[in-house]
């Protein structure tokens, strides 16, 4: 018996979650490799594609079928398709099309907790960043980064850009390094930010970009986890966060994620003391990885019994 995981390719964070399960002997495959799954196997579907998944789930030969839902309820509420997805998978469970529903967010799991619903937090393998951490980069000590996600309202992009604008008034030589998707680009231009858009970054360049910057900013209203924040913390690079990153040290959590002035002020404290705060961030990252990996392994063991 083998346990597989698959995901619609555009959901990068969910794909990362499932790929990190490989340390627990889970095999990640693409949707077009479902033919490998036999009637003795278990499969976890992550994210959702209304055109591909319903038929794929029903046709899949797996003995045990699971769906992973990663978003907190606030994020789902702000992005209406996610609520539709949640309703769909709850219906699939009631009709016994799937055997288990898995929630990444612990609070969401507690809301829906039943015998066939489990908590599968975001796992991670810290060794993936070690070679980059051990390198001594040429620090761009004036510069910060922000990895912009998809253009979802929950990501609070406009407020963050406004905060960067205020911060750059005090530090006019500071450049914001970004990548990602969404409507933020036009506002970066309108606000006349000093920024560089890297677009898609290959893995090595992604880690090198983080490791060479002084700090980052990722102040979101809701977050399923935040692998870019975890990667930064593991590299001892601090990131100004919101309380949505519950596992971050309090020293890097902004007091008001809705206020650009407050965010700009809090960014200064992280920016000016990035070495000390970076050490605390790495410890927080190692602690949450240990906790999540232990729970994720327990959940995997339960669903394959």
C-alpha positions in Angstrom: 0.0 0.0 0.0 1.2 3.5 -1.0 0.0 6.9 0.1 0.0 9.5 -2.7 -0.7 13.2 -2.8 -1.7 15.4 -5.8 -2.7 19.0 -6.5 -3.8 21.3 -9.2 -0.5 22.9 -10.3 -1.5 26.6 -9.8 -1.9 26.2 -6.1 1.8 26.7 -5.2 1.3 26.8 -1.4 -0.8 23.7 -1.3 1.6 21.9 -3.6 4.4 22.8 -1.2 2.4 21.4 1.7 1.9 18.1 -0.1 5.4 17.8 -1.3 6.7 18.4 2.2 4.8 15.2 3.2 7.3 13.2 1.2 9.5 13.0 4.4 6.7 10.7 5.7 6.9 8.4 2.8 4.1 10.1 0.9 4.6 10.2 -2.9 3.7 13.4 -4.7 2.3 12.9 -8.2 0.7 15.2 -10.8 -3.0 14.8 -11.7 -2.1 13.1 -15.0 -0.2 10.4 -13.0 -3.3 9.1 -11.2 -3.1 5.9 -13.2 -0.3 4.9 -10.8 -2.8 4.7 -7.9 -4.2 1.2 -7.2 -7.2 0.0 -5.1 -4.8 -0.7 -2.2 -3.6 2.9 -2.0 -4.5 6.1 -0.2 -4.5 9.5 -1.9 -4.7 13.1 -0.7 -6.1 15.7 -3.1 -5.1 19.2 -2.3 -6.7 22.5 -3.5 -9.5 22.5 -6.0 -10.2 22.7 -9.7 -13.9 22.5 -10.5 -13.1 21.3 -14.1 -10.7 18.5 -13.1 -11.2 17.3 -9.6 -14.8 15.9 -9.3 -14.3 13.4 -12.1 -10.7 12.7 -11.0 -11.8 11.9 -7.5 -14.6 9.6 -8.6 -12.4 7.7 -11.2 -9.4 7.4 -8.9 -9.0 3.7 -7.8 -7.6 4.5 -4.4 -9.0 2.5 -1.5 -8.9 5.6 0.7 -9.5 9.1 -0.6 -8.9 12.4 1.2 -9.1 16.1 0.5 -6.9 18.7 2.2 -8.4 22.2 2.8 -5.7 24.6 3.8 -7.4 28.0 4.3 -8.6 29.5 7.6 -12.2 30.5 7.7 -11.4 34.2 7.4 -9.4 33.6 4.2 -12.2 31.4 2.8 -14.8 34.1 3.6 -12.8 36.8 1.8 -12.4 34.6 -1.2 -15.8 33.3 -2.1 -14.7 30.4 -4.3 -13.0 28.9 -1.3 -16.3 28.8 0.6 -17.8 27.1 -2.4 -15.0 24.6 -2.3 -15.5 23.9 1.4 -19.2 23.3 0.8 -18.4 21.0 -2.1 -16.0 18.8 -0.2 -18.3 18.6 2.8 -21.0 17.3 0.5 -18.5 14.8 -1.0 -17.7 13.5 2.5 -21.5 13.2 3.3 -22.0 11.3 0.1 -19.0 9.1 1.0 -17.2 10.0 -2.3 -14.2 10.8 -0.1 -13.3 9.0 3.2 -11.5 11.8 5.1 -11.4 15.5 5.1 -8.1 17.1 6.3 -7.8 20.7 7.6 -4.4 22.4 7.7 -5.7 25.2 10.0 -6.2 24.0 13.5 -9.0 26.4 14.4 -11.0 25.4 11.3 -10.4 21.7 12.1 -11.8 22.3 15.6 -15.0 23.8 14.1 -15.6 20.7 11.9 -14.0 18.0 14.0 -15.5 14.5 13.5 -14.3 11.0 13.4 -13.5 11.2 9.7 -12.0 14.7 9.9 -8.3 15.2 10.8 -5.8 18.0 11.4 -2.9 18.0 8.9 -0.7 21.1 9.7 1.9 22.4 7.3 5.0 20.2 7.5 8.5 21.3 6.5 12.0 19.9 6.1 14.5 22.5 7.4 17.3 20.8 5.6 16.2 22.2 2.3 17.5 25.7 3.3 20.6 24.7 5.1 23.1 25.0 2.3 21.8 28.6 1.7 22.0 29.5 5.4 25.6 28.3 5.6 26.6 30.5 2.7 27.7 34.0 3.7 25.9 36.2 1.3 26.8 39.7 0.2 24.0 41.4 2.1 22.0 44.1 0.3 21.8 45.9 3.7 19.6 48.7 2.4 17.0 46.5 0.8 14.0 44.4 1.9 11.7 41.9 0.1 8.0 41.1 -0.2 6.9 38.0 -2.0 3.5 39.0 -3.3 1.0 36.2 -3.5 -2.1 36.0 -5.7 -4.2 39.1 -5.8 -6.5 38.1 -3.0 -8.1 40.7 -0.7 -6.9 38.8 2.4 -3.3 39.5 1.5 -3.6 43.2 2.4 -1.4 44.2 -0.5 -2.4 47.8 -0.8 -1.8 48.6 2.9 1.6 47.0 2.7 2.6 49.0 -0.4 1.4 52.2 1.3 3.6 51.3 4.4 6.6 50.7 2.1 6.0 54.1 0.5 6.1 55.8 4.0 9.2 53.8 4.9 11.0 54.7 1.7 10.4 58.4 2.5 12.7 57.9 5.5 15.1 55.6 3.6 15.0 56.7 0.0 17.7 54.4 -1.1 15.9 51.3 0.2 14.6 49.1 -2.6 11.7 46.7 -2.3 12.4 43.4 -4.0 9.2 41.5 -5.0 7.8 38.7 -7.1 4.4 37.1 -7.4 1.0 37.9 -9.0 -1.9 40.3 -8.5 -2.9 43.9 -9.0 -0.1 45.2 -6.8 2.2 46.2 -9.7 0.0 49.1 -10.9 -0.1 50.5 -7.4 3.7 50.1 -7.0 3.9 52.4 -10.0 1.2 54.8 -8.8 3.0 55.1 -5.5 6.3 55.6 -7.2 8.0 53.0 -5.1 11.6 52.1 -5.5 11.1 48.5 -6.3 12.3 45.6 -8.5 9.9 42.9 -9.7 11.7 39.6 -10.1 8.8 37.7 -11.5 9.1 33.9 -11.2 12.2 32.8 -9.3 13.8 29.4 -9.6 14.3 27.7 -6.2 18.0 28.5 -5.8 17.5 32.2 -6.8 14.5 32.4 -4.5 16.5 31.4 -1.4 19.5 33.5 -2.5 17.2 36.5 -2.8 15.8 36.1 0.7 19.2 35.4 2.2 20.8 38.5 0.8 18.2 41.0 2.1 18.0 42.7 5.4 14.4 41.7 6.2 11.0 41.2 4.7 7.4 42.3 5.0 4.3 40.1 4.8 1.5 41.7 6.7 -1.6 39.7 5.8 -5.1 39.7 7.3 -5.3 35.9 7.0 -2.8 33.2 6.2 -3.0 29.4 5.9 0.6 29.2 7.0 3.2 31.2 5.0 6.0 29.1 3.6 7.9 32.1 2.3 7.9 33.4 5.9 9.1 30.0 7.2 11.9 29.9 4.6 13.0 33.4 5.6 13.0 32.6 9.3 14.9 29.4 8.8 17.5 31.6 7.0 17.6 33.9 10.1 16.1 36.7 8.0 13.2 38.5 9.9 9.9 39.3 8.3 7.4 41.8 9.6 4.2 39.9 10.0 0.6 40.2 11.3 -1.0 38.2 14.1 -2.1 35.8 11.3 1.4 34.3 11.6 0.6 33.0 15.1 3.9 31.2 15.4 6.1 34.3 14.7 8.0 36.0 17.6 6.1 38.9 19.0 9.0 41.2 18.1 8.2 40.9 14.4 4.4 41.2 14.6 2.9 44.6 13.7 0.6 46.2 16.2 -2.0 47.2 13.6 -2.1 45.3 10.2 -4.7 47.8 8.9 -2.6 51.0 9.3 0.3 51.9 6.9 1.8 54.3 9.5 2.0 51.7 12.2 3.3 49.1 9.8 6.0 51.5 8.6 7.0 52.3 12.2 7.1 48.6 13.1 9.1 47.8 9.9 11.8 50.2 11.2 12.3 48.2 14.4 12.8 45.0 12.4 15.0 46.8 9.8 17.2 48.4 12.4 17.7 45.3 14.5 17.5 42.5 11.8 20.4 40.4 13.2 19.0 39.9 16.7 15.4 39.5 15.5 16.6 37.1 12.8 17.9 34.8 15.5 14.6 34.7 17.3 12.8 34.1 14.0 14.9 31.1 13.3 14.1 29.6 16.7 10.4 30.2 16.2 10.6 28.5 12.8 12.4 25.4 14.1 9.8 25.2 17.0 6.8 25.3 14.6 8.4 22.8 12.2 9.0 20.3 15.0 5.4 20.7 16.3 3.8 20.5 12.8 5.9 17.6 11.6 5.0 15.5 14.7 1.3 16.2 14.2 1.4 15.6 10.4 3.1 12.3 10.9 0.4 11.2 13.4 -2.3 12.2 11.0 -0.7 10.3 8.1 -0.4 7.2 10.3 -4.1 7.4 11.2 -5.4 7.7 7.6 -3.4 4.7 6.4 -4.4 2.4 9.3 
